[in-house]
Amino acid sequence: MSAHHFLSSSVLVGLLALSVPALQGCRTNQSASSQLSDSAITTSVKTKMIGDADVKAHNIDVNTEEGVVYLLGRVATPAEKAEAERIARSCDGVVNVVNHLEVGEAR
């Protein structure tokens, strides 16, 4: 195996290792050493919402800045709004959640 091929394989393995936590979904225990990038947090929150039958993830925009998750959009019920926030708070790396979801029919 050439040095170039070995280096490329090592880089690929390293990148995959970094992306695995985001693909695994959310976990409730967070340590300072396991903080994730904002894009990984956003991906994790959105993935978890997609897998939740009580949340219509396609109506919710998720943005993360410095570990703070912002939820924007419109949901059908207060329960759906609360569940979306609960999901976001349960994800690794989340420092806080700002829930700007509106409840009710689309205007």
Buried (B, 14 or more C-beta within 10 A) or exposed (E): EEEEEEEEEEEEEEEEEEEEBBEEBBEEEBEEEEBBEBEBBBBBBBBBBEEBEBBBBEBBBBBBEEBBBBBBBBBBEEEBBBBBBBBBBBBBBBEEBEBEBEEEEEE
